[in-house]
């Protein structure tokens, strides 16, 4: 059941004792880990504003496993396309697979996403 203490700290009712507070709609829409918390004012608001601001302007992380990721993609491509002899189709599919593999693993900051979307 939901609770509140004399300091104004609040907590929602938990459906499962050892899981974070989560929202079914958000979980199904984003398919991501999340934790629901009511932020009204004070210290909590300051901390969440700092976290969101820091996250929005973070720099892209360096990919230290790019070569391993590409090697795995090329090995899969060779196995999967062994029957195909059309070199143009093979090359196009290899480029698409490599681009998809790299974009799936790459982290983007919010400012980079806006830059890419807006041109």
N, C-alpha and C positions, 0 to 999 in steps of 0.2 A: 504494500500500500504506500502511497505517496507520503512524504514526510517534510517537516520544516522545523528548524530549531530556533532557539532564542537569538541567535546571531543573524538570522535571515537566510541561512543556508537551506537550500531546497533540494529535494530529490524525487524523481518520479517513481511510480510503481514499477517494479521489475517483474517481467513475465518469467524470466529464467534467472536464477540466483547468481550464477557465475558469468553472465554475459553483460557487456555494456548496454546501456540504454540505447535501443535502436528503434527505427521507424520502418515498418514493412513497406510503405510506399516508396520511401527514399531508397531502401535496399533493392527493391525490384527495378526501380528506374535507373539507378546508377551502377548497380552491381559492384558496390565498393564498401569498404569498411567505414563506418561512421559511428559517432557517439553523440546522442542528443543530450543537450544540457540547456536549461533555461538561464540566460544571462540577462540580468535586470540592470545592475549598476555596480559601481564600486570597483574593487580589485579585479574581479573576474572580467569585467568589461574591458579594463585596461589591458589585461593579459591577452585576451582574444583579439583585440585590435592590433596589438603588437605582433602577434603570431600571423594574422592575415596579411598585414603590411609586409612583414619579412618574407612570407611565402610568395607574395605577388611580385616581388622584385628580385627574387633569387636568381642566380646565374645557372646556366645549364651545367649539369654534372658531366664530367669527362667519362666517355665510354671506354673502359679498360678491356672490355671483352669483344670489341668490334671484329677483330680478325677471327676469333673462335666462332662468333655468330655467323659470319659470312662463310667460313669453312663448312659449318653444319648445313647451311642453306644450299651451298653448292653440292655437297654430298647427297642431300635429299633430291635436288634437281636432277642429278645424274642418274640416280636410281629410278626416279619417277618418270623420266622422259627417255629412257633407254630405247623405247620402241619408236620414238619420233625421229625422222630423218630430215625434216625441214629446218634448215639452219636459221632462217629468219624467225620462225616461231620459237625455236629453242632459245635464241638470244633474247627475244622480247620477254619470254617467260622468266628467264634467268634474271634479267634486270628488274622485272616486277617483283620477283621473290626476294631479291636482295634489298630492294627499296622498302618493301613491306616489313621484312625482318628488322631492318635498322630503325624504321619509324615506330615499330611496336615497342622497341626497347629504349628508345630515346626519351629523355625527360625534357619538357619544355617549361619555362617559367610563364607566368600569366602575360608578362609584357611581350615575350617572344610569340606567344599564340596570337595576341592582338596584332602584332607586326605582320605575321604571316597571313592572317585573315584579311586585314585591311590593305595590305600591299605596301 
